[in-house]
Amino acid sequence: MKIGIIKGASTNNVLRTFADRLAAGVEVNGHESTVFDITQENILAGLITTLRRERYDAVVSFNAMTGELMGPEQRGLLELAGIPYIGWLVDHPCYHYHRLTTPNEYRWTLCPSTDHIDFLEGAGVGGLWQHMLGAADPQPEATCDFARRSIPVMFAATWMREPDKFWEHITSETTRAIVEDVIERAMDDGDVSVTRAFADAMAAYGQPLRIDAGIARIIAAILYFIRKHDRLKLVGELAKSGLPVTLYGKGWKENLAHHGNLEFVDDVPADELNRRYAAAKFVLNINAANGASERAFAAMQAGACVLSDQNELLAAAAEPGKEIVFFDRRRPDVLAQALGDLLESGQGEDIAARGMRNAQARHTWTHRSAQLLQWIAESAEETPLTLETA
């Protein structure tokens, strides 16, 4: 099988790193891969011709980059390749509505959350859908003895300012009431299933949820509000707890420098952040609003004990309480207490060791590439392509 992988610009090089790791995983599994770096001049101009002439079997793009590009007759440009265009989402599809709804007969989509599938259905996104989490590769530095690790607790997340109650500025009373209802439902949901909350709120008005660009923007604003809220609440409880915590990300120092138990580090590239996990005993992962985060696997690969907010797919990938610790995002005070208990009890070392063995056995990019290749092969048999590719 021959797979093309689109590599574009991304914050801290995260998605660029994923593209390279996926390509390497495809090769390890005995197949061919080519990375098309669209930040380079003239790559896009000849992409379709190359995909057709070289007879690629599929093209993969993290977060569906290039999915919005238009070709003839108001169809997606990548449709001209006549092969599956796989948008592999690592966060909520509401942020990529324009990429996902551009017409493409060969659109396939991978998501890290069941709520994302609900969104795709509500938005009328065509093609095949499937759940698939990200991955991470082992870190050589992970051999560092747990007791000797220099960072007791590590949390990587940018300061996002105070949450803004944007819905108070909505002029329509009905729309404002619906948004308030959605936020109340989502805030009370450990998994933050915003699409489901929106559908339930609309059902209360006797209406189905039909997601257009406007609704997608509202969902994005709700998620942004919840992410801000959760980060501030969690870090606030950690600051009050007195536990030694290292915060990676811009903005925290300017607002929390008076807390002597906190250490501050600005943003670092994805590869460097993954290496630093190997110096941490405990790593916090909060991403319920977007879906399971690949950071959980990166920290597990590095031998850290991961504490994460709830996610259905992540809980299926790592055994709760044995290989990973889940906490209720609605109770950050309880997390701080549980974290303190783990630091004192020494149980985190056993959880970290089991989590690392799991991640190395099931959640590397080589494993994920094999799952992707199998899905492409099986789906292609069930959904034969109709466009001549020769």
Buried (B, 14 or more C-beta within 10 A) or exposed (E): BBBBBBBBEBEBBBBBBBBBBBBBBBBBBEBBBBBBBBEEEEBBEEBBEBBBEEEBBBBBBBBBBBBBBEBEEEBBBBBBBBBBBBBBBBBBBBBBBEBBBBEBBBBBBBBBBBBBBBBBBBBEBBBBBBBBBBBBBBBEBBEBEBEEBEBBBBBBBBBBEEBEEBBEEBEEEEEBBBBBBBBEBBBEBBBBBBBBBBBBBBEEEEEEBEBEEEBBEBBBBBBBBBBBBBBBBBBBBBBEBEBBBBBBBEBBBEBBEEBEBBBBBEBBBBBEBBBBBBBBBBBBBBBBBBBBBBBBBBBBBBBBBBBBBBBBBBBEBBEEEEBBBBBEBBBBEEBBBBBBEBBEEEBBBEBBBBBBEBBBEBBBBBBBBBBBBEBBEEBBEEEEEEEEEE
